[in-house]
Amino acid sequence: MKKILFISLLALAAIPFQNCNDGGGDDPQPDTTKTTKPKPVNTFKFNGITTYNLTWDSTTMVGQYRSTTDQTTITVTGFDGSKYAEFELKFPGNKIGSFKHSTNPDYVNISIATGSGVTRKEYEFTTQPNKEMTINVTKYDPILGRIKGTFSGDLQEAGSLATATISAGAFEVLRIEDQ
């Protein structure tokens, strides 16, 4: 009787360990076929000194085509740490291409605001001699896709004669519904 009780207790003690894995490869493996999509880049260099890399936000970084003016507007606002910046780019149509202000003065436009509160300064493109503004659109997806490209140009501070150069500009925004 003692032997039967001992065997029964031993069998009961072994039950919790029945499903233990011995490392034989039955563990689920991570799915390496999934890739993490990189966050869009919205950046520019101001006067060759200060670089703004704005943190992605799909609600403040959008592009929209307006059929009444046959023009796309890119609007980006955001922060790089504690630095605030925003820019708006306009170019003709709704497709990829390179647009220069000197060849399409009515369409290509840029406005950059940096800082916040009393330190805020706004810059716009002006049609002064030897000044240029270029927007290169490299991707133009359907609605809810992306609009992507680069930009650079010479700007002038609003209400001042001070100038600024924007270089290494890049944008990637959510394309919202056309108007």
VOBA-843243 format. One line per field, with one value per residue (C-alpha): x, y, z. Coordinates in nm, 2 decimals, decimal comma. Each point is the difference from the previous one (the first is absolute). Layout:
N
x: (X; ...)
y: (Y; ...)
z: (Z; ...)
END
This chain:
179
x: (0,00; 0,29; 0,14; -0,32; -0,04; 0,36; -0,04; -0,33; 0,16; 0,30; -0,24; -0,19; 0,32; 0,10; -0,32; 0,09; 0,32; -0,16; -0,01; 0,35; 0,21; 0,34; 0,13; -0,07; -0,12; -0,37; 0,00; -0,16; 0,26; -0,02; -0,14; 0,30; -0,19; -0,18; 0,19; -0,05; -0,08; 0,24; -0,16; -0,02; 0,27; -0,08; 0,32; 0,19; 0,32; -0,04; 0,29; 0,23; 0,02; -0,32; -0,16; -0,36; -0,11; -0,37; -0,16; -0,26; -0,36; -0,25; -0,25; 0,24; 0,19; -0,23; -0,02; -0,32; -0,08; -0,25; -0,15; -0,13; 0,36; 0,17; 0,24; 0,13; 0,07; 0,24; -0,05; 0,24; 0,01; 0,19; 0,28; 0,36; 0,04; -0,08; 0,05; -0,32; -0,03; -0,26; 0,01; -0,24; 0,09; -0,22; 0,06; -0,21; -0,20; -0,02; 0,29; 0,38; 0,23; 0,25; -0,14; 0,20; -0,13; 0,18; -0,19; -0,34; -0,01; -0,38; 0,02; 0,32; 0,00; 0,14; -0,06; 0,22; -0,07; 0,25; -0,01; -0,31; -0,15; 0,22; 0,29; -0,22; 0,13; -0,17; 0,18; -0,14; 0,13; 0,04; 0,06; 0,33; 0,28; 0,22; -0,24; -0,15; -0,25; -0,01; -0,24; 0,06; -0,30; 0,12; -0,31; -0,37; -0,23; -0,38; -0,20; 0,10; 0,35; 0,30; 0,14; 0,38; 0,28; 0,27; 0,03; 0,25; -0,01; 0,10; -0,25; -0,05; -0,12; -0,35; 0,01; 0,38; 0,29; 0,16; 0,03; 0,03; 0,10; -0,19; 0,20; -0,03; -0,38; -0,20; -0,36; -0,23; -0,36; -0,34; -0,20; -0,35; -0,32; 0,01; -0,20)
y: (0,00; 0,23; -0,07; 0,09; 0,32; 0,10; -0,07; 0,20; 0,30; -0,02; -0,01; 0,30; 0,20; -0,06; 0,13; 0,37; -0,06; -0,19; 0,30; 0,14; 0,07; -0,15; 0,26; -0,22; 0,28; 0,00; 0,36; 0,25; 0,18; 0,38; 0,09; 0,14; 0,07; 0,30; 0,33; 0,31; 0,29; 0,29; 0,32; 0,27; 0,27; 0,37; 0,19; 0,31; 0,18; 0,37; 0,23; -0,30; -0,01; -0,12; -0,32; -0,07; -0,37; 0,02; -0,29; -0,18; 0,09; -0,11; 0,27; 0,30; -0,13; -0,02; 0,07; 0,09; 0,06; 0,27; -0,05; 0,36; 0,13; -0,32; 0,03; -0,22; 0,15; -0,17; 0,11; -0,11; 0,11; -0,16; -0,02; -0,10; -0,04; 0,35; 0,17; 0,07; 0,04; 0,00; 0,02; 0,02; -0,09; 0,05; -0,14; -0,05; -0,32; -0,33; -0,20; -0,05; 0,26; 0,28; 0,35; 0,32; 0,34; 0,17; -0,21; -0,01; 0,32; -0,03; -0,35; -0,09; 0,16; -0,06; 0,14; -0,10; 0,10; -0,09; 0,05; 0,08; 0,29; 0,32; -0,18; -0,11; 0,11; -0,06; -0,02; -0,01; -0,03; 0,32; 0,06; 0,18; -0,03; -0,31; -0,16; -0,34; -0,24; -0,37; -0,28; -0,35; -0,24; -0,36; -0,18; 0,09; -0,28; -0,03; 0,15; -0,14; -0,08; 0,23; 0,30; 0,01; 0,23; 0,25; 0,38; 0,28; 0,38; 0,35; 0,17; 0,35; 0,07; 0,15; 0,38; 0,00; 0,00; -0,30; -0,31; -0,37; -0,30; -0,33; -0,31; -0,37; 0,03; -0,32; -0,08; -0,30; 0,06; -0,17; 0,08; 0,10; 0,03; 0,24; 0,32)
z: (0,00; 0,08; -0,35; -0,18; 0,21; -0,08; -0,38; 0,00; 0,17; -0,24; -0,30; 0,14; 0,06; -0,37; -0,15; 0,02; -0,20; -0,29; -0,23; 0,08; -0,31; -0,01; -0,25; -0,30; -0,22; 0,08; 0,12; -0,24; -0,20; -0,07; -0,34; -0,18; -0,32; 0,16; -0,05; 0,20; -0,23; 0,07; 0,12; -0,27; -0,01; 0,02; 0,03; -0,12; 0,08; 0,08; -0,11; -0,02; 0,39; 0,16; -0,11; 0,08; 0,00; 0,08; 0,19; -0,21; 0,06; -0,27; 0,11; -0,04; -0,31; -0,30; -0,37; -0,18; -0,37; -0,10; -0,34; -0,02; 0,00; -0,14; 0,29; 0,29; 0,34; 0,24; 0,36; 0,28; 0,36; 0,28; 0,26; 0,00; 0,37; 0,13; -0,34; -0,19; -0,37; -0,28; -0,37; -0,29; -0,35; -0,31; -0,35; -0,31; -0,07; 0,18; -0,13; 0,04; -0,16; 0,07; 0,04; 0,01; 0,10; -0,28; -0,26; 0,18; 0,21; 0,06; 0,15; 0,19; 0,34; 0,34; 0,35; 0,29; 0,37; 0,27; 0,37; 0,21; 0,18; -0,01; -0,18; -0,29; -0,34; -0,34; -0,33; -0,35; -0,35; -0,18; -0,37; 0,04; -0,26; 0,04; 0,25; -0,07; 0,16; -0,11; 0,10; -0,12; 0,04; -0,01; 0,11; -0,04; 0,12; -0,02; 0,29; 0,34; -0,15; 0,02; -0,18; 0,03; -0,13; 0,07; 0,00; 0,03; -0,06; 0,10; 0,22; 0,16; 0,35; 0,01; 0,06; -0,03; -0,25; 0,18; -0,21; 0,07; -0,20; 0,03; -0,10; 0,04; 0,02; -0,01; 0,05; 0,01; 0,09; 0,01; -0,31; 0,11; -0,21; -0,29; 0,00)
END
